[in-house]
Amino acid sequence: MSVFYEEIRTAIDPEQSDIDPGGAVHQDVSVIMTQHAAPIAPERRLEAAIVTLSAARARELAFELLAAAEAAARTGGRR
């Protein structure tokens, strides 16, 4: 089953960083997906979906999303 969220955004929270033994700071990236309440059925509103990724994984995901969007555009898919 697919779930469609109306808004997708990212955030960087300074509180969600780690310092490795060498002193390098590793900052996480949060991806937040939300859906606004429907005026006729507010009880059907989905809770926000939040995932926190390492910077490297966020970059990989961004690349995968760009590649998928390009493929969808070439095949005529639109949303």
Secondary structure, 3 states (H helix, E strand, C coil): CCCCCCEEEEECCCCCEEECCCCCEEEEEEEEEECCCECCEHHHCCCCEEEEEEHHHHHHHHHHHHHHHHHHHHCCCCC
